[in-house]
Amino acid sequence: MLDNNSRFPSHFEAERPRLCDTQSLLKDHKWYAVYTIPRHEKRLAERFTARSIEHFLPVYRAQRRWKDGSRVNLDLPLFPNYIFVHICSQQRPSVLAVPGTLTIVGNRREPAALLDSEIEALRKAADPTKVEPHPYLVVGQRARITNGPFTGMEGVLLRKKNGLRVVLTLSVIQESVAVELDACDLVPTNPGYKLSESAWSAAA
């Protein structure tokens, strides 16, 4: 087992699977990130479906070139090696028992739940053509989104070509996603910082 400083998620020992009772369904249903075997995200989603485990696998569209020179559009996992599940605590052993699952992300004591608002925002803006993976960022100019499905969320402001992008980070799994937005849908959040007029007008 790796220590707490490792980026690799800690593993939880499996228990005998149990079904959620009514009280757990009402109070204990939360979103968690499941760490998967590489390139098994879609296969794991199919297995979760077969086992009636609520899950969410965000994807993005990328163009790939085959050896013969032809190009094809593929829907790939937005967060490689991760899939999200909506479960109660009693379902954790059932999730860990599904082939392809390595662990539920968290520390040595318990899994770490994601905010419902983070998953809901990803689900509302799940258009594969408008999102893409982005390297995990810790520092940078922050901005708050004021319009659209990501309203209220904060991220790191970037420039790309003639537009603006905001990198939203899911800190639990240390992964980020870049989202294209109009300048009028963003406000800077850093105290005392004012985004230059040229930066805003460039994306208009």
Secondary structure, DSSP 8 states (H G I E B T S, - for coil): ---TTSSS-------------HHHHHHS-EEEEEEESTT-HHHHHHHHHHTT--EE--EEEEEEE-TTS-EEEEEEESSTTEEEEEE-GGGHHHHHTSTTEEEESB-SSSB-EE-HHHHHHHHHT--TTSEEEE---SSS-EEEE-SSTTTT-EEEEEEETTEEEEEEEETTTTEEEEEEE-GGGEEE-STT----HHHHHHT-
